Amino acid sequence: MILTFAEDFTSNATLDSELIATPESGLYYNRGTHPIITVENLLSFLPKLTITFSAYVAGTTYTKFETSRKRSDIVSYESKIYQSLQDDNTGNTPDESSTYWLETNENSLRLKSFIFNSEDNALSALSLNRKLIENQYIYNVGENALTLSGDYSGWAFEPKNSDYVKIRINQMSLQANTTDEVTVSVVNQGTLVTTITLTPQDGKLVFEDVGYSFSGKGRFLFVFPSQEVFSENAFNDALKYNGFVCYPVNGTGDTPQGSTYNESSIGNGLNFNVSCYLDSSTYVTNNKIDLAKFYQSQFELDTLKMMLHDTHNRVNGVQRRQGDELSRQLLTAETMDLSMSTVVREYRHQKSVAIESINNTFDKFLKKSKGFNVKRKVI
């Protein structure tokens, strides 16, 4: 894990090996943070588990719990609890397969649930988007009937220069010579991702709202069964669009995902309205270790807010100590006061550092893509 818990003598609670391992970032959730953040205090405020986990079944395929966060990826086996460490986890007996299973316990799962929520808060705080193209039309008005060759025709889209590009197909139009519905298949690296249904209007250029977004590696093909369409031969500069490359394709095969596609210079009647932007979500996920200080700060702030608001209404000694008026005033100051050296002030600082890191990454992409320096106002 990027951050873990250092040995804590405030509690007799046993945590699983994942939570107490050496952190990849060198930072701990309970070190270098507010002194109130101890394992004992955290467990005192977190809800108790009342869940009975399903027994392990050898024929069931389990997925990685850290990614899925599904209760079904945690099992009981011989009076112990295990969490799945891998996808496609089938036929691996928990007590014999440490590569696929981690022995855990209720206290560890309670803490992990809170960590997951805090990580989601961090991702939300750093989810920055920067528009590259907004509502760009890619089309030509076809006036001549043309019967397309091959089994499938369409367009390919590829992110350009960065893994952080997200493309949104706002609208599509298919100038097919029919009024019957036509299925457009979205294919990425030989896999059928989804389908989009269009209703042509006898070859007229009529755009339909789609609202489909995608990102990832490789080219994304938007293809339909070859048929008669209205189109015109027109040159398309695949490289002229900021953030992505797109060009017509023609394919041969039995299925959209199983076909072999080649670039084509012939129009095929499929038209688009596209927006494109840089999305920090992938960057944040891929660079957690570099953003570890912000994740630690987010966890610290979330913990103090939980203690202040007593979200789960747990009645115990720790909360009675923290629940008096003086403690509430201190917690309020730590989570809201920006005028002093407080937890929330440190959080704001770490957030600005993280955002600056993301903006620098975006600027490197824009310089490479546009060929000029980008001026950025830092707030």
C-alpha positions as CSV (number, residue, x, y, z in Angstrom):
1,M,0.0,0.0,0.0
2,I,1.1,3.6,-0.6
3,L,0.5,4.5,3.1
4,T,0.1,2.1,6.0
5,F,-0.1,2.2,9.8
6,A,3.0,2.3,12.0
7,E,3.1,0.2,15.1
8,D,0.7,1.7,17.5
9,F,0.8,0.9,21.2
10,T,-2.6,2.6,21.9
11,S,-4.5,-0.4,20.8
12,N,-4.4,-4.2,21.2
13,A,-6.2,-4.5,17.8
14,T,-4.5,-6.8,15.3
15,L,-4.3,-5.4,11.8
16,D,-3.6,-7.5,8.7
17,S,-0.2,-7.6,7.1
18,E,-1.2,-5.2,4.3
19,L,-2.1,-2.4,6.7
20,I,1.1,-2.7,8.7
21,A,3.6,-3.4,5.9
22,T,6.3,-0.9,5.0
23,P,4.6,1.9,3.0
24,E,5.7,2.3,-0.6
25,S,5.7,6.1,0.0
26,G,7.5,6.0,3.3
27,L,4.5,7.8,4.9
28,Y,2.1,6.5,7.5
29,Y,-1.5,7.4,8.2
30,N,-0.7,7.8,11.9
31,R,2.7,9.4,11.8
32,G,3.4,13.0,11.0
33,T,-0.3,13.8,11.5
34,H,-2.5,15.1,14.3
35,P,-1.7,13.3,17.6
36,I,-5.4,12.4,18.0
37,I,-5.1,10.0,15.0
38,T,-4.3,6.7,16.6
39,V,-5.6,3.2,15.8
40,E,-7.6,3.1,19.0
41,N,-9.3,6.4,18.3
42,L,-10.1,5.4,14.7
43,L,-11.6,2.1,15.7
44,S,-13.6,3.8,18.4
45,F,-15.3,6.1,15.9
46,L,-15.7,3.6,13.0
47,P,-18.9,1.5,12.8
48,K,-18.8,-2.1,14.0
49,L,-19.1,-4.8,11.4
50,T,-22.2,-6.9,11.5
51,I,-21.5,-8.7,8.3
52,T,-21.2,-12.5,7.8
53,F,-19.0,-13.2,4.8
54,S,-19.8,-16.0,2.4
55,A,-17.8,-19.2,2.6
56,Y,-15.1,-19.7,0.0
57,V,-16.3,-21.7,-3.1
58,A,-13.6,-23.3,-5.2
59,G,-15.5,-22.9,-8.4
60,T,-16.2,-19.2,-8.0
61,T,-14.1,-16.6,-9.7
62,Y,-13.1,-13.7,-7.4
63,T,-11.7,-10.3,-8.3
64,K,-9.3,-8.0,-6.6
65,F,-11.0,-6.6,-3.5
66,E,-8.9,-3.4,-3.5
67,T,-10.2,-2.6,-6.9
68,S,-13.7,-4.0,-6.8
69,R,-14.4,-3.1,-3.1
70,K,-17.1,-5.8,-3.3
71,R,-18.1,-7.8,-0.2
72,S,-18.2,-10.9,-2.5
73,D,-14.4,-10.7,-2.9
74,I,-14.0,-11.3,0.8
75,V,-14.6,-14.9,2.0
76,S,-14.6,-17.0,5.2
77,Y,-12.5,-20.1,5.3
78,E,-11.9,-22.4,8.3
79,S,-13.1,-19.6,10.7
80,K,-10.8,-17.0,9.1
81,I,-11.5,-14.1,6.8
82,Y,-9.6,-13.6,3.5
83,Q,-9.6,-10.9,0.9
84,S,-8.9,-11.6,-2.8
85,L,-5.6,-10.0,-4.0
86,Q,-6.0,-10.8,-7.7
87,D,-8.5,-10.8,-10.6
88,D,-9.5,-14.1,-12.2
89,N,-9.0,-15.8,-8.8
90,T,-10.4,-19.3,-9.2
91,G,-9.6,-22.5,-7.5
92,N,-6.9,-21.0,-5.2
93,T,-7.5,-22.3,-1.6
94,P,-7.2,-19.2,0.7
95,D,-4.9,-20.7,3.3
96,E,-2.5,-22.2,0.7
97,S,-2.4,-19.3,-1.9
98,S,-0.9,-16.2,-0.4
99,T,-0.4,-14.8,-3.9
100,Y,-4.2,-14.8,-4.3
101,W,-5.5,-14.3,-0.8
102,L,-4.7,-12.2,2.2
103,E,-5.8,-13.2,5.7
104,T,-7.6,-10.2,7.2
105,N,-10.0,-9.4,10.1
106,E,-12.9,-7.2,11.0
107,N,-10.8,-4.3,12.4
108,S,-8.7,-4.2,9.3
109,L,-11.7,-4.1,7.0
110,R,-13.3,-1.3,9.0
111,L,-10.1,0.7,8.6
112,K,-9.9,-0.1,4.9
113,S,-13.4,1.0,4.3
114,F,-12.6,4.4,5.8
115,I,-9.3,4.5,3.7
116,F,-11.3,3.8,0.5
117,N,-13.7,6.7,1.3
118,S,-10.8,9.0,2.0
119,E,-9.1,8.0,-1.2
120,D,-12.3,8.8,-3.1
121,N,-12.4,12.2,-1.5
122,A,-8.9,12.8,-2.6
123,L,-9.6,11.7,-6.1
124,S,-12.7,14.0,-6.2
125,A,-10.6,16.9,-5.0
126,L,-8.0,16.4,-7.7
127,S,-10.4,15.6,-10.6
128,L,-9.4,18.4,-12.9
129,N,-10.5,18.7,-16.5
130,R,-9.0,20.9,-19.1
131,K,-10.9,21.3,-22.4
132,L,-8.9,20.8,-25.6
133,I,-11.8,20.7,-28.0
134,E,-15.4,21.5,-27.4
135,N,-18.2,20.5,-29.9
136,Q,-16.0,19.9,-32.9
137,Y,-17.9,18.7,-35.9
138,I,-16.3,16.0,-38.1
139,Y,-18.5,15.5,-41.1
140,N,-19.2,16.1,-44.8
141,V,-22.7,16.3,-46.3
142,G,-22.9,13.3,-48.6
143,E,-25.0,13.7,-51.8
144,N,-23.9,10.6,-53.8
145,A,-25.1,7.1,-53.0
146,L,-22.2,4.7,-52.3
147,T,-22.2,1.0,-51.4
148,L,-19.4,0.5,-48.9
149,S,-17.0,-2.4,-49.4
150,G,-15.8,-4.8,-46.8
151,D,-17.9,-6.1,-43.9
152,Y,-17.6,-3.1,-41.6
153,S,-17.0,0.6,-42.0
154,G,-16.4,3.4,-39.6
155,W,-13.9,5.6,-37.9
156,A,-11.0,5.2,-35.6
157,F,-10.1,7.5,-32.7
158,E,-6.8,7.5,-30.8
159,P,-5.7,9.7,-27.9
160,K,-2.7,11.8,-29.0
161,N,0.5,12.3,-26.9
162,S,-1.1,11.5,-23.5
163,D,-2.8,8.8,-21.6
164,Y,-4.8,11.4,-19.8
165,V,-7.0,12.4,-22.8
166,K,-10.7,11.6,-22.5
167,I,-12.8,11.9,-25.6
168,R,-16.6,12.5,-25.6
169,I,-18.7,11.7,-28.6
170,N,-21.5,14.2,-28.1
171,Q,-23.5,13.4,-31.3
172,M,-23.3,11.0,-34.2
173,S,-25.0,10.9,-37.6
174,L,-25.1,8.0,-40.1
175,Q,-26.1,9.0,-43.6
176,A,-27.3,5.4,-44.5
177,N,-29.9,5.0,-47.1
178,T,-32.5,3.6,-44.7
179,T,-34.7,4.4,-41.8
180,D,-34.0,1.2,-40.0
181,E,-31.9,1.2,-36.8
182,V,-28.2,0.6,-37.3
183,T,-25.9,-0.7,-34.6
184,V,-22.5,1.0,-34.2
185,S,-20.0,-1.1,-32.4
186,V,-17.2,0.4,-30.3
187,V,-14.2,-1.9,-30.4
188,N,-10.9,-1.4,-28.5
189,Q,-7.9,-3.8,-29.0
190,G,-10.1,-6.6,-30.3
191,T,-12.8,-6.3,-27.5
192,L,-16.3,-5.1,-28.1
193,V,-16.7,-2.3,-25.5
194,T,-20.3,-1.2,-26.1
195,T,-22.8,-0.6,-28.9
196,I,-24.6,2.6,-30.0
197,T,-27.9,2.5,-31.8
198,L,-28.5,5.1,-34.5
199,T,-31.6,5.8,-36.6
200,P,-30.7,7.1,-40.1
201,Q,-33.0,9.4,-42.0
202,D,-32.7,8.1,-45.6
203,G,-29.2,9.6,-46.1
204,K,-29.8,13.0,-44.5
205,L,-27.3,14.6,-42.2
206,V,-29.3,14.4,-38.9
207,F,-27.3,14.3,-35.7
208,E,-28.4,12.2,-32.7
209,D,-27.3,12.7,-29.1
210,V,-25.0,10.0,-27.9
211,G,-23.1,11.3,-24.9
212,Y,-20.5,8.5,-24.9
213,S,-17.1,9.1,-23.3
214,F,-14.0,6.9,-23.5
215,S,-10.3,6.9,-22.7
216,G,-7.5,4.4,-22.6
217,K,-4.8,2.8,-24.7
218,G,-5.0,1.9,-28.3
219,R,-7.5,3.0,-31.0
220,F,-11.2,3.0,-30.5
221,L,-13.2,1.9,-33.5
222,F,-16.7,3.0,-34.2
223,V,-17.9,0.7,-36.9
224,F,-21.2,-0.5,-38.5
225,P,-22.1,-3.1,-41.1
226,S,-21.1,-1.9,-44.6
227,Q,-24.2,-0.8,-46.6
228,E,-25.4,1.9,-48.9
229,V,-24.7,5.4,-47.6
230,F,-24.6,8.9,-48.9
231,S,-21.1,10.3,-48.8
232,E,-18.5,12.3,-50.5
233,N,-14.8,11.7,-50.9
234,A,-13.1,14.3,-48.7
235,F,-9.6,14.6,-47.3
236,N,-9.4,14.2,-43.5
237,D,-6.3,15.4,-41.8
238,A,-6.1,12.9,-39.0
239,L,-3.6,15.0,-37.0
240,K,-5.4,18.3,-37.0
241,Y,-7.5,17.7,-34.0
242,N,-6.1,18.8,-30.6
243,G,-5.8,15.8,-28.3
244,F,-6.7,12.9,-30.6
245,V,-6.3,11.4,-34.1
246,C,-9.2,10.2,-36.1
247,Y,-9.6,8.6,-39.6
248,P,-12.0,6.4,-41.6
249,V,-11.5,2.6,-41.5
250,N,-12.7,-0.4,-43.4
251,G,-12.8,-3.9,-42.0
252,T,-13.2,-7.5,-43.1
253,G,-14.3,-10.2,-40.7
254,D,-17.3,-12.1,-39.2
255,T,-17.7,-9.7,-36.2
256,P,-16.8,-6.1,-35.4
257,Q,-14.3,-7.1,-32.8
258,G,-12.8,-10.0,-34.9
259,S,-12.3,-8.0,-38.1
260,T,-9.1,-6.7,-39.6
261,Y,-9.2,-2.9,-40.1
262,N,-7.3,-0.7,-42.5
263,E,-7.2,3.0,-42.9
264,S,-9.4,4.3,-45.7
265,S,-9.6,7.6,-47.6
266,I,-13.2,6.9,-48.7
267,G,-16.0,8.6,-46.8
268,N,-18.5,6.3,-45.2
269,G,-21.4,8.5,-44.1
270,L,-20.6,8.3,-40.4
271,N,-20.2,11.8,-38.8
272,F,-19.4,13.1,-35.3
273,N,-19.6,16.0,-32.9
274,V,-16.7,15.6,-30.5
275,S,-15.3,17.2,-27.3
276,C,-11.9,16.3,-25.9
277,Y,-10.3,17.2,-22.6
278,L,-7.5,16.2,-20.3
279,D,-8.8,14.3,-17.2
280,S,-6.6,14.0,-14.1
281,S,-8.3,10.8,-12.8
282,T,-5.9,8.5,-14.6
283,Y,-2.9,10.6,-13.6
284,V,-3.9,10.5,-9.9
285,T,-4.5,6.8,-9.9
286,N,-1.1,6.1,-11.7
287,N,0.8,8.5,-9.4
288,K,-0.5,7.9,-5.9
289,I,3.0,7.4,-4.6
290,D,3.9,10.9,-5.7
291,L,0.7,12.3,-4.2
292,A,1.1,10.4,-1.0
293,K,1.5,13.5,1.2
294,F,-1.9,14.8,-0.1
295,Y,-3.5,11.4,0.5
296,Q,-2.1,11.5,4.1
297,S,-3.5,15.0,4.6
298,Q,-6.9,14.0,3.2
299,F,-7.0,11.1,5.6
300,E,-6.1,13.4,8.5
301,L,-8.8,15.9,7.7
302,D,-11.4,13.2,7.1
303,T,-10.6,11.6,10.4
304,L,-10.9,14.8,12.4
305,K,-14.2,15.6,10.7
306,M,-15.5,12.1,11.6
307,M,-14.6,12.7,15.2
308,L,-16.1,16.2,15.2
309,H,-19.5,15.2,13.8
310,D,-19.6,11.7,15.4
311,T,-21.1,10.4,12.1
312,H,-21.8,6.9,13.5
313,N,-23.0,8.0,16.9
314,R,-20.9,5.5,18.7
315,V,-21.1,5.8,22.5
316,N,-17.9,5.0,24.3
317,G,-15.2,6.5,26.6
318,V,-13.1,8.0,23.8
319,Q,-16.0,9.9,22.4
320,R,-17.1,11.1,25.8
321,R,-13.6,12.5,26.2
322,Q,-13.6,14.1,22.8
323,G,-17.2,15.2,23.1
324,D,-16.9,17.9,25.6
325,E,-17.1,21.5,24.5
326,L,-13.4,22.2,24.6
327,S,-12.6,19.3,22.4
328,R,-15.3,20.2,20.0
329,Q,-13.9,23.7,19.7
330,L,-10.4,22.3,19.0
331,L,-11.7,19.9,16.4
332,T,-13.7,22.7,14.8
333,A,-10.7,24.9,14.6
334,E,-8.5,22.1,13.1
335,T,-11.1,21.4,10.4
336,M,-12.2,24.9,9.5
337,D,-9.8,27.6,10.6
338,L,-7.4,28.7,7.9
339,S,-5.9,31.6,9.9
340,M,-3.7,29.3,12.1
341,S,-1.5,26.3,11.6
342,T,-4.3,23.8,11.4
343,V,-5.0,20.5,9.8
344,V,-7.3,22.1,7.2
345,R,-4.7,24.8,6.3
346,E,-2.1,22.0,5.8
347,Y,-4.6,20.2,3.7
348,R,-5.2,23.2,1.5
349,H,-1.4,23.6,1.0
350,Q,-0.9,19.9,0.0
351,K,-3.9,20.2,-2.3
352,S,-2.4,23.2,-4.1
353,V,0.9,21.3,-4.4
354,A,-0.8,18.3,-5.9
355,I,-2.8,20.4,-8.4
356,E,0.3,22.2,-9.5
357,S,1.9,18.8,-10.2
358,I,-1.1,17.8,-12.3
359,N,-1.1,21.2,-14.1
360,N,2.6,20.8,-15.0
361,T,1.8,17.4,-16.5
362,F,-1.1,18.9,-18.5
363,D,1.2,21.8,-19.7
364,K,3.8,19.3,-20.9
365,F,1.2,17.6,-23.0
366,L,-0.2,20.9,-24.4
367,K,3.3,22.1,-25.3
368,K,4.0,18.8,-27.2
369,S,0.6,18.9,-28.8
370,K,0.4,22.5,-29.8
371,G,4.0,23.4,-30.2
372,F,4.0,26.5,-28.1
373,N,4.3,27.6,-24.4
374,V,1.1,27.6,-22.4
375,K,0.6,30.4,-19.9
376,R,-1.0,29.2,-16.7
377,K,-2.5,31.2,-13.9
378,V,-1.8,29.5,-10.5
379,I,-4.3,30.3,-7.8
